[in-house]
């Protein structure tokens, strides 16, 4: 009978696993500064890009148009609009996002992308953006933002 593994091969697998475990331990010890020094700035920014975690239940931020699931908005808020304070507030998430949007554009390098300039998201973070979003902030939200001196403009396409 022939065997797929020789006795020597079994030892090699254990060695590879041990090496991999050591590498994993080293990676945890490295801090974010080392990561940013080793990786170009654009690549590091892409690593923080926000993409929807699922195809179902995608919502768009009414201000910037970034697309995420409701759970992502609840957990992370909107990276482009932190002043909307959506994290851990389901009611605020519902009033600041919309499930009604048209089209999607994945923007990898907002400063260089003509599509990002056309969508007016060239000052925002990399991510997936809606081409148009239906809906506006309610009056209370507008008053709150104005009282804090925050300029806003919804990406609403309704006439």
N, C-alpha and C positions, 0 to 999 in steps of 0.2 A: 504494500500500500504506500502510496506517495502522500506526503504531507505538504501542505502549503507553507507551513512555518517550520523553520529549523529552530533548534534550541537557541542559536545565536540571535535570531530575529526577535525572540521574546525579550531578551535583555535590552535590545536597541529600543524597543517601544517604551520600556520603563525609563531608560535614559532620556528619551525625547520628552516624556511626560514630566520628568524632574526638571529638565531645562526649561520647559514651558512654564512650570510652576514658579521657577526662580524669576523668569522674565516678568510674569504677572505681578510678583511681589515688588520688583523694581519699578514697574509702571505706576503702582499705587503710591510709591514714595515720591515720585516726581511731582512737583507742583505746577500750577498753571503758568508761572513765569518761564520755566524751562520749556514747556510745550510751545509757548508763543515765540521763544527764541529759536527753536528748531523748525517751526513751521512758518511759512510766509504768512503775512497778515491777511491776505485775501482768503487763503485756505482756512485759517483759524476763524475768520468771519463766516465762511460757508459752513463750518462745523456747527455754528450756533444758529444756522438758518432754521426757520420754523416751517414745517410742512404738516399738512393734515395727517393725523394718525389713522384715519379711516376714510373711506369714500362716502359712507353714510353719515348723515348728521352734520355736514359741513356748514359752518356759518361764516359770515364776513363781518369784520369790524366796520361799523358805519362810517368811521372817520378815515382810516387808512386803506381798508379793503383787504387786509390780510385774511387768508382763509385758514381756519382751524376747526376742530370739533368743539362742541360746547364744553366737553370735559377739559380740553386743552386750555380754553379760555378761562375756565374755573380754576385750574391748577396753576397756570402761568400768567394769566392776564394777556394783555396785548403789549408786546415788546416795543412797538412803535408809539403806543399811546398809554404809557404807564399812569398818567394822570386820570384816566378813566376808572382806575381802581376796580377792575373786574374780578381779580383773584378772590376766590372763596365767597363770592356774592352772586348767587344765581339770578336774583332779580335784576341786578345791575348788568350782568352778562346779557340777559334777554333784552334789556333796553338799549344796550350799546352795540349789539350785533344783529344781523339779519340773516334769515335763512333764504332770502330771495335775492339772488344775484345772477349775473350773466357772465359766462366765460371765465376762463382761468388762464393766468400767465405765470409761469415759473421764472422768477428773476434771480439770477445767480450773482450778478455784479451790478447792483443798482446804479452806480455812478457811471458805468460804461455802456449800459444797455439803452438802446433807443426805445425799446418797449417800456422800460421803466420811466423814461422821460415822458413818453406819450401818456402813460397812466398817472404821471406826477407822483411816482413813488421812488424817485431817484435819490431822495434823502433818507429813505427808510432802509431797514435791514433786508438781507436776502430772504426770500420765501415765495410762497404761492399767493398771488393776488387776484381778486375779482376784477373783471374789466368794468363792470358797473354794479352798483349795489342799490337796492330799492329800500327806502326807509330813511327817516330822519330821527334825531334825538327828540325825546319829548320835551315839553316846555320846562319842566323842573330840572332836567339834565342841562339844558342850555343855560338856564339861570344860574345853576351851580357852577358851571365852567366859566361863565362871564364874571361871576362874583370873585372867582379865584384868579381872574386875569388871564385865563387860558384862551388862546385863539383856536378856533376849530372850524372845520368846514366838512360837512358830511359829503360822502361820495354819491349822494342820491341822484338818480337819473329821472325821477318823476317830474312831470311838468306841472 
